[in-house]
Amino acid sequence: MQGCITRVSVGVMFRYIRVSLSRCASARRRRSAYDRDVDDSRRLGPRDRSTLRDISVDTGLSLSTVSQALRGAGRISEATRRRVQEASERLSYRANISALHMRGARTGLVGLVAEVPDATSWGVSDLDFLVRCERAFCDTALTEGRYPVLLSSPLVGGAVGALPVDGIAVIDPRADDPLLELLDERGVPHVALGRDVARAGEPTWVVDNDKAAITHEALDGLYARGMRNLRLIVADSGQSYMTDVADAVLAWSSARSDVRSTIAVLPLPFDPRDAEAQAAAACQEGVDTIYLAVEAALPAVLDGIAAAGRAIPDDVQILTTTDSTRAQTARPRISAIDLHPEALGARLFQVLEERLSGGGADGRAVDRIVPAEVRWRESTRPVP
């Protein structure tokens, strides 16, 4: 027999190999989804990594049932899905994410995009709220067995539809945000922290604080502390966390004839010198309270008050709309609104997960509003 093989020509042998490979390829294409999942898991690493077959043996269920349970497919009871999920966690099973995405199943990947305006020059230390919010989103996602992916706002638009993510959360969308429009067009499930101010109607998949309520509470407290000439400082970003505060200040002021309120808008890209100049000018104009909605501007505003020769809080009170580390460690410590960014980040993931699961279409299953509170410190006067 061995001699016969040696007499086969090289050309015949190559044709035999090609036919054999072709048959193998056809057989592979006919394999079911659960067979592909088994091989996908094996390709991930050493054999000591668990496969679907291991879960099947552990649970006593068929490979197809295990595969469907993990992919959220098929008519399988919740008890069976939970049983398979528990086994997969116990055995440290990890599926091939790219293969799952190509087959239309959930990958477990969730995207997170922060809409920081392109024209800003803010650094990480200027974005305390954003960092804490993102961290909470990621921690909550990981705790729930999901895999968060931080995406760059300027680049994500070109990859929408190709990214193997189940859904995307957007922090602080801009007015007429093109990313939200693109996500709608491509059918990518998404939620937002803060609303797109140009979109009509009541937003359903939006998480936020009640900016009007907390702003009015803060202004009432400042009024009780002697505020009669207010200067609100915002940035020209067009995002709801700026516009909602400005609207709330205007509404509150319209009911107070004994309070003079003005608004200063800082242009973008942000320049600390603009903020310092605005603060100094406010002091020269007799402003007794500065309400600061631009987290990154706090050091410059403090410099402007000092340059004008004013003392905090005797001459000028100051309150910021973000309870950042800078506000907590400044001298004097700065009164601030605690928006609870960790709670916002966690809630943002929960609402995204709710949307991906097909629940809460009426917007009531998970509370979208996270309570905020005012932290009164030495930069404002005590109530008489």
C-alpha angles and dihedrals in degrees: 000000000000090000091054091056092052090056094057109107120243091243093054090047092052091049089051091050092049092050091048092049091047091053091048090050091051090050091050091052090053094054118115125247094260092054090054090049090054093054091041090058092046092054091057095077147301122356091255087076110097122252134199088262090060090053090047091054092045095051099032090234128129121263091246092053092049092048093049093046092054093044095047091242134128132028100297126151120250090240091057092047090051091048091052092045092052091050092048091052093046091050093042092236116181121186126216101265097199092052092049091051092051089053093051096248126133112275099196091238117128123187126221123197126183113203100218106168113255091231095061126102097197119142131211092269089058093055104058093145093051095049093050092046093050092047092053092048091052095044092050092047092051091047089055093050096258127126115230119211120196110218130197112242097219092050106036095077093068092051100046109126093022095063112098093228126128093214144340133235117207121203117210102350117207126240109284087004108203092205093060090047091051092048089052092050093049094044095240111157110239144167131193141216101222125006134268098250092208094058115097124225135034111309114236104187098044128115120199148130120266093259095182094052097046093043091053090048091052093047091049088053092048091048090053087052093056105272112160103145113046130187117192115200117200136162125245095244100118091222121139096246087064101036095044091054092048091049091049092050091050092048093048093046094051088066094049114072092177095059124077112209128188133173127220117196118206113213124230135274086057116241117187089214090065091054092047091050092049092051093047091048091049090054092049089051093056098257109163098187133038117200106197121201096171110084095194093053098064098097091047093048091051089050090051093052091049091047089055090055094243126143126225120258101355095063102017130019120206132198127175129207092226125059095217129168087256091057092048096048102037121111107266096026111245125240108235146170111252105215090181096234093187091057090046092052093048092046091049091059092045092054091047090051089049092053092047089052091053095245136122097037088154090057094239106096095081118028108247096196119082114197118242130198140197118247107206113206141158096294090075128055123252117259108263 
